[in-house]
């Protein structure tokens, strides 16, 4: 205990970010200034990290662990197991060994999902972990939590049903809404729409009376602010994620081009800039930090590979919040009860 607080320890893979460790260190320095109940285990090139953290405001809350390699964007399970000297492997291992309460990376998504699943294993009763992420919606500060967004290419109806349980727990305890609505992403709102696993998941949610389950939702309505938890198999979930990112970028580029056309459009921007800034803030995905791997025996957060200081700062915040609310314990309790009930 320090200062009346229980010190949270977060392991960070410092070497996987597109922008290098400098940006991540800036975020960590900022976070250390703002919170006195968190410490960091940094995994990466010791010489580089020591230089970057030499002016850190509270160096006694930073531990640097030297590693000599980086997990590539694509890696097979056996290759990951051989990469014991990598920053990601060592950061995940810190959670397994009880040295850290959670792990955070901006590196390879595939490598992280593989590594966390192999080293930490899934919670008893959870068939498959899912990548979960809050999405900005039309309603400010009212995100839609969607999973799975790419941890798996294929999921069974039982796994999709379990995503509903875990997504609901995340919304309740991390986003602090005790009665979230739950929907299945598919190609029509009517019952019976979708692939076999989606139709089967719908049936299970109805038969087992999943709290908050409302039915299906189409992609065009998913982000209207009226749908809290949305579950989907990983393949279409990842397509939905990439499509949203692409449309957002296209809209941003088109708006910029429109206002730069001539003097009148530039003057028009001056009159409308306040509204566009509010829209940009509402749609800014960086405020949510990144994706969360739910169903694993440990808090695992995957920040965006191109995270700037603001985005990675919020990724740290997500990781700490999940640790504080004991989200892994909540999932264990839920699935322990489910296993016992099925027995």
GILINWO-V49704 format. One record per pair of residues at least 12 apart in sequence whose C-alpha atoms are under 6 Angstrom apart, sorted by the first residue. I is the first residue (numbers start at 1). J is the second residue. If there is no record, write none. Layout:
i:j
I:J
I:J
//
This chain:
i:j
5:37
7:37
7:38
8:38
9:38
9:39
9:40
9:100
9:101
10:40
10:100
10:101
10:102
10:103
11:40
11:41
11:91
11:100
11:103
12:42
12:91
12:103
12:104
12:105
13:43
13:87
13:88
13:91
13:105
14:43
14:44
15:44
16:106
16:107
17:106
17:107
17:305
18:305
18:306
23:309
27:309
27:313
29:56
39:61
39:62
40:62
41:62
41:63
41:64
42:63
42:64
42:65
43:65
43:87
44:66
44:67
44:87
45:66
45:67
46:66
67:85
67:86
67:87
68:85
68:86
69:85
69:86
70:86
70:87
73:108
75:111
96:120
102:299
102:300
103:300
104:301
104:302
105:302
105:303
106:302
106:303
106:304
106:305
107:305
120:297
121:296
122:295
122:296
122:297
123:295
123:296
123:297
125:335
129:294
129:295
130:148
130:151
130:293
130:294
131:147
131:148
131:149
131:151
131:292
131:293
132:146
132:147
132:148
132:291
132:292
133:145
133:146
133:291
136:283
137:223
137:224
137:225
138:224
138:225
139:225
140:282
144:228
144:229
145:229
146:229
146:230
146:231
147:231
148:232
148:233
148:234
148:237
149:234
149:237
149:238
150:234
150:238
152:234
153:234
153:235
155:233
156:197
157:197
157:200
157:201
160:201
161:201
164:231
180:228
181:212
181:213
181:228
182:212
182:213
182:214
182:229
182:230
183:214
183:215
183:216
183:230
184:216
184:217
184:230
184:231
185:216
185:217
185:218
185:232
186:218
187:218
188:218
189:216
189:217
286:311
289:303
289:311
289:314
289:315
290:302
290:303
290:304
303:315
//
